Amino acid sequence: MMKFTVLITIFFLFTLSSVAALAASSEWKMPLTPLPMEQLFKDLSQVRGEAVVEAKWPRQISFTHRVYDYRREIFNVETKTVKLKRAPVRIIPHSVGISEILWAICPRQRLLMFNEVAADPKFSIIADEIAKSGRVFNSKESELVIAVRPDMVFTVAFSDAIFKQRLHRAGIPTLDLGSPDSLDSVIEEIKVLGQVLGESANAKALLNIIAKKKVLLQVALPSQKQPLRLLYYDLGGYIPGLASNFTSLCELIGAVNVGAEQGVKSWKQVDHETLLKWDPEMIIVPLESNLEQSLKADPLLRHARAVKDDRILTIPGLYLRINSQFLLLGANLLAGIVYPYEF
């Protein structure tokens, strides 16, 4: 439990108010990217597909539910089934990723409220829009959620257990979508949400945009004899492995996640000796941290390739924590950072 708590805590240690404020308060500048960032954001933010013939109500929907077990370092996978008499109309997402997906595929008047984290620009791509709505609740504020009587609350494995229990006792329908950890798992979430909400046409439209933009991104990448070896180094010396969004980000831009390459399954704490031994070509650190300076100042790492070549690179942490279609936005930005002067 202690290891799990530490792993989750490292994602909540950033304190500046927005990516814009970060850029203004530092020398970091948005790089040129393979695809225009603003247009890519717009394309992924709202889609309305052509009407399709859907299964009638009531309907039964089966989906794969994956939850990562940090102690055993494996995914617990099971098939779950949800039975619905009618499409949920009044809905609440309890995670940032689900909020971002629903923002794109669901008529927004159906979204009653949002978790406060989704209104925080350190964690949410659409934070400003959600904050403007004024419909924000504390992530553990079950009483307010129960009071508005939603037809469905979408949760994930990391949603507060007591919050979920209180909703269950109050008879509020909930659907837990597990632990998204990759673009593939996001794609599955989009499909399930489209089916549950009766918005399969919009879900399909979003999936088509993802597929199209993925191809355009990868076509624009420079050719490499060997893929770049990237290591994402976070606070406390934690690095992500195979079951992490960073693996998807690397795959999207034709690079290798060194953590996954070295057999790390989820998140692992590594020392500087291990960092030197693995010797990645580039080390990616969150802009909000001082890790770039501390790594460069360590005499042990003076012979590390990334230090010698001045390739400890910063990126706003927001883009490393995405669990939605905006993973493409993060990959696009990462490509601009690791392939400078190419775009």
Backbone hydrogen bonds, N-H to C=O, Kabsch-Sander energy under -0.5 kcal/mol:
donor,donor_aa,acceptor,acceptor_aa,energy
5,T,1,M,-2.6
6,V,2,M,-2.3
7,L,3,K,-2.4
8,I,4,F,-2.1
9,T,5,T,-2.5
10,I,6,V,-1.7
11,F,8,I,-1.3
12,F,9,T,-2.3
13,L,10,I,-0.7
22,L,18,S,-2.0
23,A,19,V,-2.5
24,A,20,A,-2.2
25,S,21,A,-1.8
26,S,23,A,-0.8
40,L,36,P,-2.3
41,F,37,M,-2.5
42,K,38,E,-2.1
43,D,39,Q,-2.7
44,L,40,L,-1.6
45,S,41,F,-0.6
45,S,42,K,-1.1
46,Q,42,K,-0.9
47,V,104,A,-2.7
54,E,52,V,-0.7
59,R,84,L,-2.3
61,I,82,V,-2.8
63,F,80,K,-2.5
65,H,63,F,-0.5
65,H,78,E,-3.4
66,R,64,T,-0.6
67,V,76,N,-2.0
69,D,74,I,-3.3
70,Y,68,Y,-0.8
73,E,69,D,-1.7
74,I,69,D,-1.2
76,N,67,V,-3.1
77,V,75,F,-0.7
78,E,65,H,-2.0
80,K,63,F,-2.9
80,K,78,E,-0.6
82,V,61,I,-2.8
84,L,59,R,-2.8
91,I,89,V,-0.8
91,I,110,R,-2.7
92,I,152,M,-2.0
94,H,154,F,-2.9
99,S,95,S,-1.9
100,E,96,V,-2.4
101,I,97,G,-2.0
102,L,98,I,-2.9
103,W,99,S,-2.2
104,A,100,E,-0.7
104,A,101,I,-1.0
105,I,101,I,-1.8
106,C,102,L,-2.4
110,R,107,P,-2.1
111,L,108,R,-1.2
112,L,91,I,-2.5
112,L,110,R,-0.9
113,M,91,I,-0.5
114,F,135,R,-2.1
115,N,93,P,-0.8
116,E,137,F,-2.1
118,A,115,N,-1.5
119,A,116,E,-1.2
120,D,117,V,-1.4
123,F,120,D,-2.3
124,S,120,D,-1.8
127,A,124,S,-1.0
130,I,126,I,-2.2
131,A,127,A,-2.9
132,K,128,D,-2.0
133,S,129,E,-1.2
134,G,130,I,-0.8
134,G,131,A,-0.9
135,R,130,I,-0.5
136,V,134,G,-1.0
137,F,114,F,-2.5
141,E,138,N,-2.1
142,S,140,K,-2.2
145,V,141,E,-1.3
146,I,142,S,-2.9
147,A,143,E,-2.1
148,V,144,L,-1.1
148,V,145,V,-0.6
149,R,146,I,-1.3
151,D,90,R,-2.9
152,M,90,R,-1.5
153,V,173,P,-1.8
154,F,92,I,-2.5
155,T,153,V,-0.6
155,T,175,L,-2.2
157,A,178,G,-2.7
159,S,156,V,-1.7
164,K,160,D,-2.0
165,Q,161,A,-2.2
166,R,162,I,-2.5
167,L,163,F,-1.9
168,H,164,K,-2.1
169,R,165,Q,-2.5
170,A,166,R,-1.6
171,G,168,H,-1.3
172,I,167,L,-2.6
175,L,153,V,-2.1
177,L,155,T,-2.6
179,S,66,R,-3.4
186,V,182,S,-1.8
187,I,183,L,-2.4
188,E,184,D,-1.9
189,E,185,S,-1.9
190,I,186,V,-2.4
191,K,187,I,-1.9
192,V,188,E,-2.4
193,L,189,E,-2.9
194,G,190,I,-2.2
195,Q,191,K,-2.0
196,V,192,V,-2.8
197,L,193,L,-2.2
198,G,194,G,-0.6
198,G,195,Q,-0.6
199,E,194,G,-2.5
200,S,194,G,-0.5
203,A,199,E,-2.5
204,K,200,S,-2.8
205,A,201,A,-2.1
206,L,202,N,-2.4
207,L,203,A,-2.4
208,N,204,K,-2.2
209,I,205,A,-1.9
210,I,206,L,-2.6
211,A,207,L,-2.4
212,K,208,N,-2.5
213,K,209,I,-3.0
214,K,210,I,-2.3
215,V,211,A,-1.7
216,L,212,K,-2.3
217,L,213,K,-2.6
218,Q,214,K,-2.2
219,V,215,V,-2.5
220,A,216,L,-1.4
221,L,217,L,-0.6
221,L,218,Q,-0.6
230,L,228,L,-0.7
230,L,256,V,-3.0
231,L,282,M,-1.9
233,Y,231,L,-0.7
233,Y,284,I,-2.6
234,D,232,Y,-0.5
234,D,238,Y,-2.9
237,G,234,D,-1.7
238,Y,235,L,-0.9
239,I,268,K,-2.6
241,G,266,S,-3.9
242,L,264,V,-2.5
243,A,265,K,-3.7
244,S,242,L,-2.1
247,T,244,S,-0.9
248,S,244,S,-0.9
249,L,245,N,-2.4
250,C,246,F,-2.5
251,E,247,T,-2.5
252,L,248,S,-2.4
253,I,249,L,-1.1
253,I,250,C,-0.6
254,G,251,E,-1.1
255,A,250,C,-3.0
256,V,228,L,-3.1
258,V,230,L,-3.2
258,V,256,V,-0.8
261,E,257,N,-2.4
262,Q,258,V,-2.1
263,G,260,A,-1.8
264,V,259,G,-2.5
268,K,239,I,-2.2
270,V,237,G,-2.7
270,V,268,K,-0.5
275,L,271,D,-1.9
276,L,272,H,-2.3
277,K,273,E,-2.1
278,W,274,T,-2.6
279,D,275,L,-1.9
281,E,229,R,-1.1
282,M,229,R,-1.7
283,I,311,R,-2.1
284,I,231,L,-3.1
285,V,313,L,-2.7
287,L,315,I,-2.0
289,S,286,P,-1.4
294,S,290,N,-2.1
295,L,291,L,-2.6
296,K,292,E,-1.9
297,A,293,Q,-1.6
298,D,294,S,-0.6
298,D,295,L,-0.8
301,L,298,D,-1.4
302,R,299,P,-1.4
304,A,301,L,-1.6
306,A,280,P,-0.7
308,K,304,A,-2.8
309,D,305,R,-2.6
310,D,307,V,-1.2
311,R,306,A,-3.8
313,L,283,I,-2.6
313,L,311,R,-0.8
315,I,285,V,-1.6
319,Y,316,P,-1.8
320,L,317,G,-1.7
321,R,317,G,-0.7
321,R,318,L,-1.1
327,L,324,S,-2.0
328,L,325,Q,-1.6
330,G,326,F,-2.0
331,A,327,L,-2.6
332,N,328,L,-2.3
333,L,329,L,-2.0
334,L,330,G,-2.6
335,A,331,A,-2.4
336,G,332,N,-1.5
337,I,333,L,-1.4
338,V,334,L,-2.7
339,Y,335,A,-2.0
342,E,339,Y,-1.3
